[in-house]
Amino acid sequence: MDNVILESVITCPVCGAKKQETMPTDACQYYYECSSCHTLLKPLPGDCCVYCSFGTVKCPPIQQDGACCG
């Protein structure tokens, strides 16, 4: 896990709210509820998790070896 960034800021595509979150290292996070408008976010097509779609930093597995969490 050398040089893996665990903090990412998720931006809601509906209301624009931003929130810093700590990404899990043992699983992908497929769903994320916006704390502002309560929209349930899901990854965009081709992405494995909400961090890869809406975060400022890709998830740890992608950072490490580019492989999806699957």
FIMIMAR-194315 format. One record per residue (C-alpha): residue number from 1; x, y, z. Coordinates in steps of 0.1 Angstrom, whole numbers, plus 5000, padded with zeros to 4 digits. Example, Ala and Ser with C-alpha at 12.3 -4.5 7.8 and 13.67 -1.06 7.14 Angstrom:
<fitors>
    i     x     y     z
    1  5123  4955  5078
    2  5137  4989  5071
</fitors>
This chain:
<fitors>
    i     x     y     z
    1  5000  5000  5000
    2  5030  5023  4995
    3  5020  5057  4981
    4  4983  5048  4980
    5  4961  5078  4988
    6  4931  5068  5009
    7  4914  5102  5011
    8  4892  5113  4982
    9  4867  5142  4978
   10  4834  5130  4963
   11  4814  5156  4943
   12  4777  5149  4938
   13  4768  5154  4902
   14  4733  5164  4911
   15  4738  5192  4937
   16  4775  5198  4935
   17  4781  5191  4972
   18  4817  5179  4981
   19  4827  5157  5009
   20  4860  5142  5019
   21  4859  5105  5026
   22  4883  5077  5034
   23  4882  5049  5008
   24  4880  5013  5019
   25  4911  4992  5011
   26  4894  4958  5012
   27  4864  4964  4989
   28  4849  4987  4963
   29  4822  5011  4973
   30  4795  5007  4947
   31  4768  5030  4964
   32  4772  5064  4980
   33  4745  5086  4994
   34  4751  5123  4991
   35  4748  5139  5025
   36  4733  5170  5010
   37  4706  5160  4986
   38  4705  5123  4995
   39  4709  5111  4959
   40  4722  5075  4957
   41  4753  5076  4935
   42  4764  5045  4915
   43  4796  5042  4894
   44  4794  5054  4858
   45  4797  5028  4831
   46  4833  5015  4829
   47  4841  5025  4865
   48  4843  5000  4894
   49  4832  5023  4922
   50  4819  5057  4932
   51  4854  5070  4939
   52  4865  5062  4904
   53  4835  5081  4890
   54  4830  5110  4914
   55  4861  5112  4935
   56  4893  5133  4932
   57  4914  5101  4937
   58  4908  5067  4921
   59  4902  5037  4945
   60  4932  5019  4961
   61  4931  4989  4937
   62  4932  5011  4906
   63  4960  5032  4922
   64  4980  5000  4929
   65  4978  4980  4898
   66  4951  4994  4876
   67  4929  4964  4882
   68  4892  4968  4890
   69  4880  4957  4924
   70  4855  4934  4908
</fitors>
